Amino acid sequence: MNSPSDQASGGWLENRGFGALDWASQKHSVVVVDPKGKVLEDFEIDHSALGWKKFRERMKPYGSIPFAIETSQGAAVEQLLEAGMQVYPLNPKSAQAYRQRKAPSGVKDDQLDAWSFADALRVDGQNWKPLRPEDFLIKELRLLCRDEVGLIEQRTAFINQLRHALAEYYPTALEAFEDLGAMSAWMFLQRFPTPQLLEKAGKRQWEKFLHSRHLWRNESGPRRMELFAKATEFCGSEPTANAKSMLALSLVKMLFALDNQLAEYRKRIEELFESHPDHDLFGSLPGAGPKLAPRLLGEIGDDRERFEGDAQNLQCLAGTAPVTKRSGKHRECHQRWACNKYLRHAVHLFSEHTIVRCAWAEIYYKAHRAKDHSHARALRCLGQRWLKIIHKMWMDRTPYNAELHHLNQVKHGSWVFQLKTVNCK
C-alpha cells in the first residue's frame, strides 16, 4: 500500500487500480479502472455473505487499492475496510458533479455511477481524505448516542400523538397533567383511561392516586380534584372515548417501553464515556452534563490528526462556520447545511446550556441577539466560539478552566474582559 507521502510526491498513479462501489440496499455495482482510465473490472455483487466473498476474490489480485463510495458509514463501508481497501468517501454533491461530468445528458445508471466515481478517484483522489481507522469504543459510543437521539425523537412523537388523542376525548387529563412526558401522567391514564371511568372511581380513589404517586401539593392537589369532578361536563362522546382511549393506552404502553430502553441506552453510554481517556476533558465543559458530553466525544472522536490542527475544520464539520459566496463586488454569507447534523445538534444544545452557566457566554449571546440575530443564529455564533475552545482543549488534552479562559480573554483584549467575575459552573 502506498504511504501518504508517496502519494503526495506523485506516487498516486502507481496504485494498481482505482475502484468505486455504487451501493444499494440489496446489490452493489463495482468498477475498477487502471491508472490510465481503462476499465479493469465491472461487476455486480449481492449485499450478502456470498456477494462480499465474491468481491474479495475478484479484488485479491489488486491488493489494497483506493476505493470511492458515496457514504462514510454503514455495512458497505465496513465490508470495504475489512477487505483491506483504502476507502475514500464521496460527498453526495461532489458525487453528483462527477456523475454529470461523465454524463452531461443527465442519464443515470448504477454502473455509470461506479465508473464515474472510480475515474474521479483516479484523477482527483490524491487530494481526498481517506477514512482513518476508528477506535471501537468511540464508534460504539457515537452509534449509541445517535440511536438514543432517535429514540428520544420517537418518544416525543408518541407524546404528541397522545396529546392529540386526549384533546379529542379527555381534555381534563390535559389540564390536570401539563407534562405528558411525566410517568405520573401515563399512570393516571392507565388507572382512569376515560372521563366516565374517572367519574365512576370517585373522590376517594382520586385522592389515593395523587397521594400514592406523590402528586399532592397544596395548590395543585385541590385544583386537580376540581378538574376531576367536572371531567364529564366537557369530553368526547362515548364512541369517541372508547376508540381514542384504546389509542391512548397503546401509546402509554409504548412510552413505558421506550422509557425503559432509554434507561438501558443511558447506562451503556455512561459506562463507555467513563472508560474513555477524554472523559474528564469533555466532562469539564460547563453545561455539557452526562448527556451532551458523550455526544460531543462520540462525534468529535479522539483522532488528533483528524482536523489537521485547524479548529476551522471542526467548525465546518459542526456547521457553525458560515458559507461565504463572493463574485465581483457581491458578497453573501449563509448558514452551512453540508455538515454533521448530529454534531450540529449537540453543539446547539450545549451552547444553549452554557448561557446560564458562563457569564461570558451569556454576554456573547445577548450581544448577537441585540444585532437582531435569531435565537438559532446567536447560538451558532456562540457554538463557533465554543468549538475553537474545545479544539484547543482537545489538542492539548486539558480540561476546561474557566479562570484561565477569562485571563486569556483579558490578555488578548476581548470585549468580555469587562467581566469582574467568572461564572462558569
Legacy VTK file of the C-alpha trace (Angstrom):
# vtk DataFile Version 3.0
C-alpha trace
ASCII
DATASET POLYDATA
POINTS 425 float
0.000 0.000 0.000
1.332 3.450 -0.872
2.021 5.800 2.010
0.534 9.321 2.058
3.978 10.797 1.438
4.440 8.623 -1.667
1.022 9.627 -2.937
1.738 13.308 -2.350
5.037 13.093 -4.248
3.469 11.642 -7.384
3.026 8.006 -6.368
-0.771 8.172 -6.557
-0.897 6.755 -10.088
1.370 3.900 -9.046
-1.629 2.150 -7.495
-2.634 -0.980 -9.400
-6.124 0.324 -9.796
-8.810 2.685 -8.578
-12.168 1.285 -7.563
-15.634 2.546 -6.764
-18.735 0.962 -5.350
-22.211 2.306 -6.053
-24.038 0.894 -3.051
-27.689 -0.007 -2.575
-29.745 -1.969 -0.082
-29.605 -5.284 -1.975
-26.979 -5.050 -4.747
-23.780 -3.054 -5.357
-22.105 -2.108 -8.641
-18.300 -2.320 -8.642
-15.922 -0.782 -11.192
-12.111 -0.735 -11.146
-10.014 1.341 -13.573
-6.256 1.316 -14.167
-4.015 4.431 -13.831
-4.791 5.328 -17.467
-8.563 5.099 -17.002
-9.145 1.734 -18.703
-11.854 -0.371 -17.057
-10.325 -3.479 -15.470
-13.302 -4.792 -13.533
-17.025 -4.227 -13.938
-19.338 -6.478 -11.961
-22.259 -6.562 -9.547
-22.494 -8.216 -6.127
-25.353 -9.013 -3.783
-25.315 -7.473 -0.340
-24.781 -10.826 1.328
-22.002 -13.028 2.653
-21.617 -14.713 -0.748
-21.666 -11.366 -2.524
-18.864 -9.911 -0.440
-16.899 -13.159 -0.723
-17.107 -12.735 -4.500
-15.884 -9.140 -4.091
-12.819 -10.210 -2.077
-11.966 -12.924 -4.587
-12.213 -10.554 -7.569
-10.166 -7.869 -5.819
-7.453 -10.166 -4.464
-5.048 -9.639 -7.449
-5.104 -5.845 -6.902
-4.259 -5.819 -3.205
-5.151 -2.781 -1.125
-6.253 -0.093 -3.594
-8.201 3.184 -3.208
-11.982 2.757 -3.328
-14.595 5.527 -3.625
-18.090 5.227 -2.173
-20.896 7.770 -1.720
-21.107 7.401 2.075
-18.807 7.383 5.080
-20.599 4.796 7.198
-22.692 1.676 7.047
-22.307 -2.002 6.233
-20.803 -1.441 2.759
-18.049 0.781 4.171
-17.276 -1.750 6.891
-17.020 -4.545 4.323
-14.647 -2.480 2.171
-12.430 -1.800 5.173
-12.453 -5.472 6.173
-11.415 -6.358 2.620
-8.348 -4.125 3.099
-9.387 -1.329 0.753
-8.424 2.316 1.224
-11.870 3.906 1.489
-12.462 7.426 0.163
-15.975 8.691 0.998
-17.632 10.986 -1.524
-19.857 13.888 -0.595
-23.255 13.497 -2.350
-22.921 16.900 -4.038
-19.432 16.045 -5.282
-20.730 12.681 -6.463
-23.457 14.424 -8.446
-20.908 16.719 -10.085
-18.649 13.805 -11.054
-21.687 11.952 -12.418
-22.678 14.935 -14.563
-19.102 15.266 -15.814
-19.348 11.798 -17.337
-22.983 12.066 -18.418
-23.989 15.697 -19.157
-27.259 14.440 -20.633
-28.469 13.505 -17.156
-28.698 9.752 -17.780
-28.289 7.753 -14.576
-27.196 4.164 -14.112
-25.557 2.265 -11.226
-22.699 1.030 -13.386
-22.205 4.532 -14.836
-22.105 5.982 -11.313
-19.487 3.481 -10.173
-17.361 4.196 -13.252
-17.608 7.981 -12.835
-16.601 7.688 -9.166
-13.677 5.366 -9.939
-12.359 7.678 -12.649
-12.814 10.724 -10.400
-10.804 8.933 -7.723
-8.053 8.252 -10.251
-7.883 11.883 -11.365
-8.585 13.826 -8.145
-8.274 11.265 -5.353
-4.807 12.296 -4.185
-6.450 15.385 -2.660
-9.275 13.476 -0.960
-9.242 12.347 2.652
-9.375 8.602 3.257
-11.303 7.138 6.168
-8.974 6.701 9.105
-9.060 3.724 11.491
-11.509 4.437 14.294
-11.374 3.400 17.928
-14.030 0.743 18.635
-15.140 2.486 21.827
-15.667 5.798 20.022
-17.642 4.125 17.245
-19.933 2.302 19.663
-20.393 5.458 21.728
-21.268 7.535 18.662
-23.774 4.985 17.340
-25.396 4.596 20.750
-25.737 8.369 21.166
-27.242 8.738 17.692
-29.709 5.924 18.318
-30.574 7.445 21.698
-31.426 10.726 19.964
-33.597 8.782 17.527
-35.454 7.076 20.378
-35.956 10.420 22.134
-37.444 11.825 18.928
-39.732 8.796 18.706
-40.750 9.347 22.328
-41.606 12.964 21.534
-43.686 11.833 18.560
-45.654 9.421 20.770
-46.253 12.166 23.350
-47.571 14.488 20.628
-49.892 11.719 19.399
-51.069 11.175 22.953
-51.770 14.885 23.403
-53.789 14.952 20.187
-55.821 11.875 21.246
-56.586 13.325 24.690
-57.687 16.624 23.144
-60.379 14.701 21.244
-61.955 12.903 24.190
-60.276 13.738 27.544
-59.392 17.474 27.891
-59.443 17.141 31.692
-56.352 14.927 31.564
-54.540 17.582 29.531
-55.407 20.281 32.057
-54.504 18.152 35.085
-51.175 16.964 33.641
-49.469 19.599 31.542
-46.321 17.478 31.186
-47.368 14.366 29.284
-43.752 13.226 29.322
-44.057 12.548 33.053
-44.565 8.941 34.109
-47.256 10.036 36.575
-49.433 11.211 33.643
-49.090 7.809 31.971
-50.030 6.039 35.215
-53.095 8.275 35.559
-54.298 7.267 32.096
-53.770 3.605 32.902
-55.782 3.968 36.110
-58.509 6.255 34.683
-58.469 5.825 30.866
-61.760 7.688 30.198
-63.676 10.581 31.816
-66.523 8.195 32.585
-64.261 5.786 34.499
-62.691 8.729 36.320
-66.126 9.932 37.465
-67.131 6.406 38.477
-63.985 5.909 40.600
-64.942 8.722 42.953
-63.169 11.278 45.117
-61.506 8.809 47.465
-59.787 6.977 44.601
-58.610 10.280 43.129
-57.019 11.339 46.409
-55.472 7.914 46.879
-53.872 8.062 43.439
-52.470 11.569 43.901
-51.029 10.758 47.346
-49.581 7.389 46.282
-47.753 9.000 43.346
-46.566 11.934 45.489
-48.549 14.357 43.321
-50.464 16.102 46.082
-49.391 19.690 46.601
-51.141 22.498 48.483
-52.109 24.236 45.239
-52.125 21.548 42.548
-53.908 18.893 44.641
-57.226 20.769 45.169
-57.091 22.147 41.608
-56.815 18.651 40.161
-59.660 17.433 42.363
-61.871 20.198 40.957
-60.943 19.247 37.402
-61.648 15.565 38.047
-65.101 16.412 39.441
-66.039 18.163 36.162
-64.395 15.643 33.810
-67.627 14.511 32.128
-69.026 18.011 31.630
-66.788 18.584 28.619
-65.472 15.450 26.930
-65.803 13.315 23.818
-68.826 11.168 23.089
-68.898 7.567 24.259
-67.852 6.083 20.867
-65.017 8.609 20.612
-63.907 7.893 24.190
-63.962 4.135 23.609
-61.883 4.394 20.429
-59.411 7.067 21.475
-58.848 5.578 24.935
-57.526 2.440 23.228
-55.097 4.600 21.254
-54.065 6.485 24.398
-53.423 3.257 26.327
-51.450 1.829 23.387
-49.269 4.946 23.286
-48.770 4.802 27.066
-47.547 1.189 26.827
-45.082 2.164 24.082
-43.907 5.158 26.122
-43.206 2.937 29.126
-41.262 0.509 26.903
-39.300 3.364 25.297
-38.509 4.834 28.691
-37.065 1.501 29.841
-34.934 1.188 26.697
-33.681 4.752 27.018
-32.549 3.901 30.549
-30.573 0.944 29.127
-29.005 3.189 26.494
-28.112 5.791 29.101
-26.438 3.158 31.300
-24.292 1.809 28.453
-23.387 5.290 27.187
-22.254 6.363 30.645
-20.170 3.189 31.008
-18.371 3.829 27.707
-17.907 7.525 28.415
-16.455 6.882 31.867
-13.934 4.411 30.443
-12.569 6.768 27.756
-9.379 8.790 28.480
-11.053 12.009 27.260
-13.866 11.654 29.812
-12.529 14.405 32.100
-11.870 16.709 29.141
-15.412 16.680 27.754
-16.921 16.270 31.207
-15.361 19.588 32.269
-17.367 21.588 29.719
-19.937 23.733 31.587
-23.461 22.607 30.772
-22.452 19.509 28.796
-23.547 17.167 31.571
-23.931 13.384 31.301
-25.895 13.551 28.033
-24.164 16.113 25.812
-20.569 15.347 26.835
-20.708 11.757 25.453
-22.375 13.017 22.258
-19.625 15.579 21.711
-16.917 12.984 22.342
-18.590 10.455 20.043
-18.903 12.904 17.136
-15.515 14.629 17.527
-13.649 11.401 18.317
-10.129 11.035 19.662
-8.023 11.141 16.464
-5.949 14.299 16.959
-4.881 14.340 13.293
-8.466 14.344 12.037
-8.780 18.143 11.741
-5.148 18.766 10.769
-4.631 21.071 13.753
-7.141 23.633 12.454
-10.200 24.481 14.561
-11.981 25.763 11.447
-12.198 22.206 10.092
-14.081 21.203 13.249
-16.312 24.278 12.960
-17.156 23.401 9.355
-17.953 19.810 10.337
-20.326 21.082 13.047
-21.997 23.579 10.695
-21.260 26.666 12.820
-18.900 28.194 10.230
-20.925 30.130 7.623
-20.595 29.662 3.864
-19.353 32.740 2.006
-20.051 33.410 -1.678
-18.079 36.130 -3.495
-18.498 37.305 -7.054
-17.116 40.699 -8.073
-18.483 43.236 -5.610
-21.160 40.859 -4.384
-20.594 39.071 -1.091
-23.097 36.794 0.597
-22.978 34.621 3.724
-25.437 31.924 4.708
-25.762 29.006 7.082
-23.722 25.891 6.335
-26.041 22.970 5.596
-23.484 20.376 4.497
-22.265 19.240 7.900
-22.545 16.571 10.581
-26.168 17.057 11.691
-25.678 15.121 14.945
-22.698 17.244 15.963
-24.535 20.425 14.965
-27.474 19.468 17.180
-25.203 18.617 20.125
-23.312 21.923 19.805
-26.614 23.827 19.572
-27.902 22.280 22.821
-24.546 22.668 24.552
-24.280 26.361 23.605
-27.794 26.959 24.908
-26.920 25.360 28.252
-23.781 27.495 28.675
-25.772 30.744 28.520
-26.941 30.290 32.127
-23.636 28.821 33.332
-20.987 31.131 31.858
-21.175 34.888 32.171
-19.110 35.460 29.021
-21.348 33.086 27.045
-24.446 34.964 28.206
-22.963 38.334 27.218
-21.803 36.960 23.859
-25.262 35.518 23.136
-27.074 38.712 24.171
-24.731 40.832 22.046
-25.728 38.858 18.947
-29.406 38.979 19.858
-29.052 42.766 20.152
-27.909 42.743 16.493
-31.359 41.361 15.657
-29.985 37.852 15.129
-32.390 34.965 15.706
-32.009 32.666 18.706
-30.616 29.891 16.484
-28.133 32.196 14.744
-26.896 33.627 18.046
-26.362 30.074 19.325
-24.441 29.168 16.145
-22.146 32.133 16.735
-21.653 31.075 20.347
-21.089 27.482 19.212
-18.453 28.698 16.757
-16.607 30.292 19.660
-17.005 27.238 21.895
-15.674 24.892 19.201
-12.468 26.895 18.960
-12.055 26.471 22.722
-12.952 22.769 22.591
-10.468 22.179 19.763
-7.665 23.776 21.787
-8.594 21.721 24.867
-8.814 18.584 22.734
-5.434 19.085 21.075
-3.711 19.901 24.390
-5.636 17.181 26.272
-6.524 19.616 29.054
-9.942 20.095 30.729
-11.772 23.411 30.534
-10.507 26.017 33.003
-12.902 28.948 33.364
-10.417 31.201 35.162
-7.672 30.561 32.602
-10.100 31.282 29.792
-11.091 34.578 31.422
-7.432 35.589 31.849
-6.795 34.846 28.165
-9.778 36.985 27.195
-8.348 39.880 29.187
-4.844 39.287 27.812
-5.990 39.361 24.187
-8.249 42.372 24.669
-11.587 40.607 24.252
-14.592 42.813 24.999
-15.651 40.298 27.653
-12.646 41.393 29.760
-15.084 43.801 31.481
-16.355 40.841 33.482
-15.258 41.145 37.084
-16.002 37.561 37.979
-16.073 34.275 36.158
-19.361 32.470 36.481
-18.894 29.012 34.956
-20.298 26.102 36.869
LINES 1 426
425 0 1 2 3 4 5 6 7 8 9 10 11 12 13 14 15 16 17 18 19 20 21 22 23 24 25 26 27 28 29 30 31 32 33 34 35 36 37 38 39 40 41 42 43 44 45 46 47 48 49 50 51 52 53 54 55 56 57 58 59 60 61 62 63 64 65 66 67 68 69 70 71 72 73 74 75 76 77 78 79 80 81 82 83 84 85 86 87 88 89 90 91 92 93 94 95 96 97 98 99 100 101 102 103 104 105 106 107 108 109 110 111 112 113 114 115 116 117 118 119 120 121 122 123 124 125 126 127 128 129 130 131 132 133 134 135 136 137 138 139 140 141 142 143 144 145 146 147 148 149 150 151 152 153 154 155 156 157 158 159 160 161 162 163 164 165 166 167 168 169 170 171 172 173 174 175 176 177 178 179 180 181 182 183 184 185 186 187 188 189 190 191 192 193 194 195 196 197 198 199 200 201 202 203 204 205 206 207 208 209 210 211 212 213 214 215 216 217 218 219 220 221 222 223 224 225 226 227 228 229 230 231 232 233 234 235 236 237 238 239 240 241 242 243 244 245 246 247 248 249 250 251 252 253 254 255 256 257 258 259 260 261 262 263 264 265 266 267 268 269 270 271 272 273 274 275 276 277 278 279 280 281 282 283 284 285 286 287 288 289 290 291 292 293 294 295 296 297 298 299 300 301 302 303 304 305 306 307 308 309 310 311 312 313 314 315 316 317 318 319 320 321 322 323 324 325 326 327 328 329 330 331 332 333 334 335 336 337 338 339 340 341 342 343 344 345 346 347 348 349 350 351 352 353 354 355 356 357 358 359 360 361 362 363 364 365 366 367 368 369 370 371 372 373 374 375 376 377 378 379 380 381 382 383 384 385 386 387 388 389 390 391 392 393 394 395 396 397 398 399 400 401 402 403 404 405 406 407 408 409 410 411 412 413 414 415 416 417 418 419 420 421 422 423 424
